[in-house]
Amino acid sequence: MRSIRPYLVLLVLCVVLPTPRFSFACSCGDAPITERFEDAKTLLLVKAGPTTSETDEEGREIRKWPFEIVELYKGEPRFKLLWSSGGGASCGAHLRQNQHYLVSTGDDGRVGLCSTSRIGSDPMNNDEIIVLNAHKYGEISELTEPWSFSESAETCSVTHQFTSGGSYLQFFYRFKKPEHLDARQYQFPIPYRAPGGRENRRPIEDRGPHPSSEPGFLNLRIRFGSGRHVEEGSARLIIDDRQWRTRRTLMEAPWAYPYEVIDEEETREVLGALANASSVSATWRLWQLRDYQQKRYPEYPEAFARTSVLFLGDAISNFMQCVERGVVHDN
């Protein structure tokens, strides 16, 4: 008769040995403000009070904050406190006293890392708050995505995410040469992952630095939500009844998604056309999408991105002033 002892030992080991636990870091997507507004039951700008904490029956820390409503954009909050549980790895929120936050929550006031956005010390100059207030007070009829101007010691830019389509526009201008060139400023081939292959992330150093490292460099980039599956040179930018065709270029960073560009002369035309524009959109062709990817693009092999209501704020005028300052400095 065959002994059953080995099987009993195996069974005991299976029961006694602990099962492995898996932990996952919290990852929050960069949701557009229009999507946050639509998905939220309550959306408000608050100033957080001091943190208090307690432990629930399961031993978890519960953090709570009184708050002051600065602006209410959606819903009617009936809760007195905001609260959260868990650490950052489990998407728990940690609010700081006297800091401003754009908060989306339900009926109970619970917040998390992905439902709170820390706003700067001057919230009324935040791009998202500006466009939310414009919608709230009737300056625009439909909520739209902001146009964000930024300036560093060497460059300035304006970035806009299309309200639909998951793609970005970025105007870029360099008025000063980088103090130090590193590998990111050299030209890289367009990243493309062949089936079963690896991307080429090595710079083409014998071609020298990327043109974007030179003072006076100006262009418009369209970055696509569909990334590497965009057919080269297939994109068009459309402003009302005018169109500009884009082209593929070598890149200045190996990890960025491919983008199409509009060169300097036509970029200036686009900037001028935006002043009186009513809408802006982009189209492009996709290729080599798998079946599950095609479901995201009902019009495959074409894709579209559109902003039907423009709220430029001061972004474009600030960018043009930056360009003019750079031109004067070069001369």
Stockholm file with secondary structure:
# STOCKHOLM 1.0

chainA/1-331         MRSIRPYLVLLVLCVVLPTPRFSFACSCGDAPITERFEDAKTLLLVKAGPTTSETDEEGREIRKWPFEIVELYKGEPRFKLLWSSGGGASCGAHLRQNQHYLVSTGDDGRVGLCSTSRIGSDPMNNDEIIVLNAHKYGEISELTEPWSFSESAETCSVTHQFTSGGSYLQFFYRFKKPEHLDARQYQFPIPYRAPGGRENRRPIEDRGPHPSSEPGFLNLRIRFGSGRHVEEGSARLIIDDRQWRTRRTLMEAPWAYPYEVIDEEETREVLGALANASSVSATWRLWQLRDYQQKRYPEYPEAFARTSVLFLGDAISNFMQCVERGVVHDN
#=GR chainA/1-331 SS CCCCHHHHHHHHHHHHSCCCCCCCCCCCCCCCHHHHHHHCSEEEEEEECCCEEEECTTSCEEEEEEEEEEEEEESCCCCSEEEEESCGGGTBCCCCTTCEEEEEECSSCBCBGGGEEEECSSGGGSHHHHHHHHHHTTSSSSCCCCEEEEECSSEEEEEEECSBSSCEEEEEEECSCCSSCCGGGBCBCCCCCCTTCCCCCCCCGGGCBCGGGSTTCEEEEEECTTGGGBCTTCCEEEETTEEEECEECCBSCTTSCCEEEECHHHHHHHHHHHTTCSCEEEEEEBCSCCHHHHTTCTTTTEEEEEESSCCCTTHHHHHHHHHHHHHHHHC
#=GC SS_cons         CCCCHHHHHHHHHHHHSCCCCCCCCCCCCCCCHHHHHHHCSEEEEEEECCCEEEECTTSCEEEEEEEEEEEEEESCCCCSEEEEESCGGGTBCCCCTTCEEEEEECSSCBCBGGGEEEECSSGGGSHHHHHHHHHHTTSSSSCCCCEEEEECSSEEEEEEECSBSSCEEEEEEECSCCSSCCGGGBCBCCCCCCTTCCCCCCCCGGGCBCGGGSTTCEEEEEECTTGGGBCTTCCEEEETTEEEECEECCBSCTTSCCEEEECHHHHHHHHHHHTTCSCEEEEEEBCSCCHHHHTTCTTTTEEEEEESSCCCTTHHHHHHHHHHHHHHHHC
//
